[in-house]
Amino acid sequence: MNSSIPVSLNNITTPAPKLQKEILILYWLILGIALVGLPGNGTVLWFLGFRMHKNAFYTYILHLALADFLFLCCQVIDSLLVLTRVFHPLSINTPDNNLLITAEALLYMVSLSILSTISAERCISVLWPIWYRCHRHKRLSAIMCALIWALSLPLGILEVTSCLSNVDYSENTWCQIFNSFAAAWLVLLFLILCGCTLALLLRVRSSQRLPMTRLYVTILLTVLVFVLCGLPCGITWIYVLGNEFLANSYIPHYHVITISLSCVNSSANPIIYFFVGSFRQQLRGQSFKQVLQRALQDTPEAGNSESSLPQATQVMPGRTLV
């Protein structure tokens, strides 16, 4: 029996021979959440990619929205496949399904990697501002995003070539290596994300010289939503990675719930941007572009005057008023 990530999760999420009613309801929920989140992430992609001048932080948000958008697309396809099998039963363990769930796992890791990078860079800019301003490469955000996507490709190739073959897991050394590396990488990313975010929050709260800008609020809310909604899905994957016994004994309802929570996480970021950007502001006559710019504003507000908005939104991450 193949016990790689795709096969294990596939067996968990689609119990044979008949899907339970509760799981069907959860898949309908996943489909609905994903369809709601796709337009929001697509709108963020459009404005950050084509309508707004890019700076360092905008680049991270652009790639984060892209990863979330593709993840939700995979969830829509996966949900439709599962719901369709209720009326047209097909073989569950198909190569297409294995590849689809592998893509979902890799996109989840890309999203987590970008979010961890945002937290780490922001934490460094606050703890060591002078060093950060002097040594930060002007294209660091683009380089980091490119590296994250580039590293995801060989991981996907390794998954397809080593873990999707009809070989017993105990005899598949490369698949065991991949699963161990994936689990260790997820744990490391979780630690970086939580540690840097906690340090950032404590530093801002303890220093009166570091004002709580909208950008800080956006980062903290994004990380908080991920911890509450996205983290359970990652813990599930770490729990079943490469362990056939745990995968077979795992509760399918819980896994589908974590998938639905992960969809909430991917769909919530545009809502966070809109909430932070529109807080204490008059929305009448405001475009989403202006709201998005305000949500990523890295300077303290001198007032509610709209004339200060263009200048504030062009400040590079790491520049704080002291």
Contacts in CASP RR format, 6 or more apart in sequence:
PFRMAT RR
TARGET T0000
AUTHOR 0000-0000-0000
METHOD contacts of the structure
MODEL  1
MNSSIPVSLNNITTPAPKLQKEILILYWLILGIALVGLPGNGTVLWFLGF
RMHKNAFYTYILHLALADFLFLCCQVIDSLLVLTRVFHPLSINTPDNNLL
ITAEALLYMVSLSILSTISAERCISVLWPIWYRCHRHKRLSAIMCALIWA
LSLPLGILEVTSCLSNVDYSENTWCQIFNSFAAAWLVLLFLILCGCTLAL
LLRVRSSQRLPMTRLYVTILLTVLVFVLCGLPCGITWIYVLGNEFLANSY
IPHYHVITISLSCVNSSANPIIYFFVGSFRQQLRGQSFKQVLQRALQDTP
EAGNSESSLPQATQVMPGRTLV
1 7 0 8 1.000
1 168 0 8 1.000
1 169 0 8 1.000
1 244 0 8 1.000
2 93 0 8 1.000
2 163 0 8 1.000
2 164 0 8 1.000
2 165 0 8 1.000
2 166 0 8 1.000
2 167 0 8 1.000
2 169 0 8 1.000
3 169 0 8 1.000
3 242 0 8 1.000
3 243 0 8 1.000
3 244 0 8 1.000
3 247 0 8 1.000
4 98 0 8 1.000
4 159 0 8 1.000
4 162 0 8 1.000
4 163 0 8 1.000
4 164 0 8 1.000
4 169 0 8 1.000
4 175 0 8 1.000
4 178 0 8 1.000
4 179 0 8 1.000
4 242 0 8 1.000
5 101 0 8 1.000
5 102 0 8 1.000
5 105 0 8 1.000
5 159 0 8 1.000
5 163 0 8 1.000
5 179 0 8 1.000
5 182 0 8 1.000
5 237 0 8 1.000
5 240 0 8 1.000
5 241 0 8 1.000
5 242 0 8 1.000
6 97 0 8 1.000
6 98 0 8 1.000
6 99 0 8 1.000
6 100 0 8 1.000
6 101 0 8 1.000
6 102 0 8 1.000
6 105 0 8 1.000
6 159 0 8 1.000
6 163 0 8 1.000
6 164 0 8 1.000
7 93 0 8 1.000
7 98 0 8 1.000
7 163 0 8 1.000
7 164 0 8 1.000
8 240 0 8 1.000
8 241 0 8 1.000
8 242 0 8 1.000
8 244 0 8 1.000
8 247 0 8 1.000
9 101 0 8 1.000
9 105 0 8 1.000
9 237 0 8 1.000
9 240 0 8 1.000
9 255 0 8 1.000
10 92 0 8 1.000
10 93 0 8 1.000
10 97 0 8 1.000
10 98 0 8 1.000
10 101 0 8 1.000
11 92 0 8 1.000
11 93 0 8 1.000
11 247 0 8 1.000
11 248 0 8 1.000
12 240 0 8 1.000
12 247 0 8 1.000
12 250 0 8 1.000
12 252 0 8 1.000
12 255 0 8 1.000
13 23 0 8 1.000
13 82 0 8 1.000
13 252 0 8 1.000
13 255 0 8 1.000
13 256 0 8 1.000
13 259 0 8 1.000
14 82 0 8 1.000
14 85 0 8 1.000
14 92 0 8 1.000
15 23 0 8 1.000
15 252 0 8 1.000
16 92 0 8 1.000
17 89 0 8 1.000
19 82 0 8 1.000
19 85 0 8 1.000
19 86 0 8 1.000
20 252 0 8 1.000
20 253 0 8 1.000
22 253 0 8 1.000
23 252 0 8 1.000
23 253 0 8 1.000
23 256 0 8 1.000
24 83 0 8 1.000
24 86 0 8 1.000
26 253 0 8 1.000
26 256 0 8 1.000
26 257 0 8 1.000
26 259 0 8 1.000
26 260 0 8 1.000
27 79 0 8 1.000
27 82 0 8 1.000
27 83 0 8 1.000
27 256 0 8 1.000
28 79 0 8 1.000
28 83 0 8 1.000
29 260 0 8 1.000
30 75 0 8 1.000
30 79 0 8 1.000
30 256 0 8 1.000
30 259 0 8 1.000
30 260 0 8 1.000
30 263 0 8 1.000
31 75 0 8 1.000
31 76 0 8 1.000
31 79 0 8 1.000
31 80 0 8 1.000
31 83 0 8 1.000
33 260 0 8 1.000
33 263 0 8 1.000
33 264 0 8 1.000
33 267 0 8 1.000
34 72 0 8 1.000
34 73 0 8 1.000
34 75 0 8 1.000
34 76 0 8 1.000
34 79 0 8 1.000
34 263 0 8 1.000
34 266 0 8 1.000
34 267 0 8 1.000
35 76 0 8 1.000
36 267 0 8 1.000
37 72 0 8 1.000
37 263 0 8 1.000
37 266 0 8 1.000
37 267 0 8 1.000
37 270 0 8 1.000
38 69 0 8 1.000
38 72 0 8 1.000
38 73 0 8 1.000
38 76 0 8 1.000
40 267 0 8 1.000
40 270 0 8 1.000
41 65 0 8 1.000
41 66 0 8 1.000
41 68 0 8 1.000
41 69 0 8 1.000
41 72 0 8 1.000
41 266 0 8 1.000
41 267 0 8 1.000
41 269 0 8 1.000
41 270 0 8 1.000
42 65 0 8 1.000
42 69 0 8 1.000
43 270 0 8 1.000
43 288 0 8 1.000
44 61 0 8 1.000
44 62 0 8 1.000
44 65 0 8 1.000
44 269 0 8 1.000
44 270 0 8 1.000
44 273 0 8 1.000
44 292 0 8 1.000
45 62 0 8 1.000
45 65 0 8 1.000
45 66 0 8 1.000
45 69 0 8 1.000
47 288 0 8 1.000
47 289 0 8 1.000
47 292 0 8 1.000
48 54 0 8 1.000
48 58 0 8 1.000
48 61 0 8 1.000
48 62 0 8 1.000
48 65 0 8 1.000
48 292 0 8 1.000
49 62 0 8 1.000
51 289 0 8 1.000
52 58 0 8 1.000
52 289 0 8 1.000
52 292 0 8 1.000
52 293 0 8 1.000
53 314 0 8 1.000
54 62 0 8 1.000
55 314 0 8 1.000
55 315 0 8 1.000
55 316 0 8 1.000
55 317 0 8 1.000
56 138 0 8 1.000
56 140 0 8 1.000
56 141 0 8 1.000
56 316 0 8 1.000
56 317 0 8 1.000
57 118 0 8 1.000
57 141 0 8 1.000
57 215 0 8 1.000
57 296 0 8 1.000
57 298 0 8 1.000
57 316 0 8 1.000
57 317 0 8 1.000
58 296 0 8 1.000
59 141 0 8 1.000
59 142 0 8 1.000
59 145 0 8 1.000
60 114 0 8 1.000
60 117 0 8 1.000
60 118 0 8 1.000
60 141 0 8 1.000
60 144 0 8 1.000
60 145 0 8 1.000
61 296 0 8 1.000
63 110 0 8 1.000
63 114 0 8 1.000
63 145 0 8 1.000
63 148 0 8 1.000
63 149 0 8 1.000
64 111 0 8 1.000
64 114 0 8 1.000
64 115 0 8 1.000
64 118 0 8 1.000
64 269 0 8 1.000
65 269 0 8 1.000
65 270 0 8 1.000
67 107 0 8 1.000
67 110 0 8 1.000
67 111 0 8 1.000
67 114 0 8 1.000
68 111 0 8 1.000
68 266 0 8 1.000
68 267 0 8 1.000
68 269 0 8 1.000
70 103 0 8 1.000
70 107 0 8 1.000
71 104 0 8 1.000
71 107 0 8 1.000
71 108 0 8 1.000
71 111 0 8 1.000
71 262 0 8 1.000
71 266 0 8 1.000
72 263 0 8 1.000
72 266 0 8 1.000
72 267 0 8 1.000
74 100 0 8 1.000
74 103 0 8 1.000
74 104 0 8 1.000
74 107 0 8 1.000
75 104 0 8 1.000
75 259 0 8 1.000
75 263 0 8 1.000
77 100 0 8 1.000
78 97 0 8 1.000
78 100 0 8 1.000
78 101 0 8 1.000
78 104 0 8 1.000
81 97 0 8 1.000
81 100 0 8 1.000
85 92 0 8 1.000
95 164 0 8 1.000
98 164 0 8 1.000
99 160 0 8 1.000
99 164 0 8 1.000
102 156 0 8 1.000
102 159 0 8 1.000
102 160 0 8 1.000
102 164 0 8 1.000
105 159 0 8 1.000
105 182 0 8 1.000
105 237 0 8 1.000
106 152 0 8 1.000
106 155 0 8 1.000
106 156 0 8 1.000
106 159 0 8 1.000
107 152 0 8 1.000
108 233 0 8 1.000
108 234 0 8 1.000
108 237 0 8 1.000
108 262 0 8 1.000
109 152 0 8 1.000
109 155 0 8 1.000
109 182 0 8 1.000
109 185 0 8 1.000
109 186 0 8 1.000
109 189 0 8 1.000
110 148 0 8 1.000
110 149 0 8 1.000
110 152 0 8 1.000
111 266 0 8 1.000
112 186 0 8 1.000
112 189 0 8 1.000
112 190 0 8 1.000
112 193 0 8 1.000
112 226 0 8 1.000
112 234 0 8 1.000
113 148 0 8 1.000
113 189 0 8 1.000
114 145 0 8 1.000
114 148 0 8 1.000
115 193 0 8 1.000
115 222 0 8 1.000
115 223 0 8 1.000
115 226 0 8 1.000
116 189 0 8 1.000
116 192 0 8 1.000
116 193 0 8 1.000
116 196 0 8 1.000
117 144 0 8 1.000
117 145 0 8 1.000
117 148 0 8 1.000
118 219 0 8 1.000
119 192 0 8 1.000
119 193 0 8 1.000
119 195 0 8 1.000
119 196 0 8 1.000
119 197 0 8 1.000
119 200 0 8 1.000
119 219 0 8 1.000
119 223 0 8 1.000
120 192 0 8 1.000
120 196 0 8 1.000
121 140 0 8 1.000
121 141 0 8 1.000
121 144 0 8 1.000
121 317 0 8 1.000
122 196 0 8 1.000
122 200 0 8 1.000
122 219 0 8 1.000
122 317 0 8 1.000
122 318 0 8 1.000
123 195 0 8 1.000
123 196 0 8 1.000
123 197 0 8 1.000
123 199 0 8 1.000
123 200 0 8 1.000
123 203 0 8 1.000
124 131 0 8 1.000
124 132 0 8 1.000
125 132 0 8 1.000
125 136 0 8 1.000
125 317 0 8 1.000
125 318 0 8 1.000
125 320 0 8 1.000
126 200 0 8 1.000
126 203 0 8 1.000
126 204 0 8 1.000
126 210 0 8 1.000
126 318 0 8 1.000
126 320 0 8 1.000
127 199 0 8 1.000
127 203 0 8 1.000
129 318 0 8 1.000
129 320 0 8 1.000
129 322 0 8 1.000
132 318 0 8 1.000
133 318 0 8 1.000
133 319 0 8 1.000
137 143 0 8 1.000
155 178 0 8 1.000
155 182 0 8 1.000
158 174 0 8 1.000
158 178 0 8 1.000
159 178 0 8 1.000
161 174 0 8 1.000
162 172 0 8 1.000
162 174 0 8 1.000
162 175 0 8 1.000
162 178 0 8 1.000
163 172 0 8 1.000
163 174 0 8 1.000
163 175 0 8 1.000
163 178 0 8 1.000
163 179 0 8 1.000
165 172 0 8 1.000
167 175 0 8 1.000
169 175 0 8 1.000
169 176 0 8 1.000
169 242 0 8 1.000
169 244 0 8 1.000
175 242 0 8 1.000
176 242 0 8 1.000
179 241 0 8 1.000
179 242 0 8 1.000
180 241 0 8 1.000
182 237 0 8 1.000
182 241 0 8 1.000
183 237 0 8 1.000
183 238 0 8 1.000
183 241 0 8 1.000
186 234 0 8 1.000
186 237 0 8 1.000
186 238 0 8 1.000
187 238 0 8 1.000
190 231 0 8 1.000
193 223 0 8 1.000
193 226 0 8 1.000
194 227 0 8 1.000
197 219 0 8 1.000
197 220 0 8 1.000
197 223 0 8 1.000
200 216 0 8 1.000
200 219 0 8 1.000
200 220 0 8 1.000
201 220 0 8 1.000
203 210 0 8 1.000
204 210 0 8 1.000
204 212 0 8 1.000
204 216 0 8 1.000
209 322 0 8 1.000
210 320 0 8 1.000
210 322 0 8 1.000
211 300 0 8 1.000
211 320 0 8 1.000
211 321 0 8 1.000
212 300 0 8 1.000
213 297 0 8 1.000
213 298 0 8 1.000
213 299 0 8 1.000
213 300 0 8 1.000
213 320 0 8 1.000
214 276 0 8 1.000
214 277 0 8 1.000
214 279 0 8 1.000
214 294 0 8 1.000
214 295 0 8 1.000
214 296 0 8 1.000
214 297 0 8 1.000
214 298 0 8 1.000
214 301 0 8 1.000
215 295 0 8 1.000
215 296 0 8 1.000
215 297 0 8 1.000
215 298 0 8 1.000
215 317 0 8 1.000
217 276 0 8 1.000
218 272 0 8 1.000
218 273 0 8 1.000
218 276 0 8 1.000
218 295 0 8 1.000
218 296 0 8 1.000
221 272 0 8 1.000
221 275 0 8 1.000
221 276 0 8 1.000
222 269 0 8 1.000
222 272 0 8 1.000
225 264 0 8 1.000
225 265 0 8 1.000
225 268 0 8 1.000
225 269 0 8 1.000
225 272 0 8 1.000
226 265 0 8 1.000
228 261 0 8 1.000
229 261 0 8 1.000
229 262 0 8 1.000
229 264 0 8 1.000
229 265 0 8 1.000
229 268 0 8 1.000
230 258 0 8 1.000
230 261 0 8 1.000
230 262 0 8 1.000
230 264 0 8 1.000
230 265 0 8 1.000
232 257 0 8 1.000
232 258 0 8 1.000
232 261 0 8 1.000
232 262 0 8 1.000
233 258 0 8 1.000
233 259 0 8 1.000
233 261 0 8 1.000
233 262 0 8 1.000
234 258 0 8 1.000
234 262 0 8 1.000
235 258 0 8 1.000
236 250 0 8 1.000
236 254 0 8 1.000
236 255 0 8 1.000
236 258 0 8 1.000
239 246 0 8 1.000
239 250 0 8 1.000
240 246 0 8 1.000
240 247 0 8 1.000
240 250 0 8 1.000
272 295 0 8 1.000
273 291 0 8 1.000
273 292 0 8 1.000
273 295 0 8 1.000
273 296 0 8 1.000
274 288 0 8 1.000
274 291 0 8 1.000
274 292 0 8 1.000
274 295 0 8 1.000
275 295 0 8 1.000
276 294 0 8 1.000
276 295 0 8 1.000
277 291 0 8 1.000
277 292 0 8 1.000
277 294 0 8 1.000
277 295 0 8 1.000
277 297 0 8 1.000
278 286 0 8 1.000
278 291 0 8 1.000
278 294 0 8 1.000
280 304 0 8 1.000
281 291 0 8 1.000
281 294 0 8 1.000
281 304 0 8 1.000
283 291 0 8 1.000
290 306 0 8 1.000
290 309 0 8 1.000
293 309 0 8 1.000
293 310 0 8 1.000
293 313 0 8 1.000
294 309 0 8 1.000
294 313 0 8 1.000
296 313 0 8 1.000
297 309 0 8 1.000
297 312 0 8 1.000
297 313 0 8 1.000
297 315 0 8 1.000
298 312 0 8 1.000
298 315 0 8 1.000
298 316 0 8 1.000
298 317 0 8 1.000
298 318 0 8 1.000
298 319 0 8 1.000
298 320 0 8 1.000
299 311 0 8 1.000
299 312 0 8 1.000
299 315 0 8 1.000
299 319 0 8 1.000
299 321 0 8 1.000
300 321 0 8 1.000
301 308 0 8 1.000
301 312 0 8 1.000
302 308 0 8 1.000
END
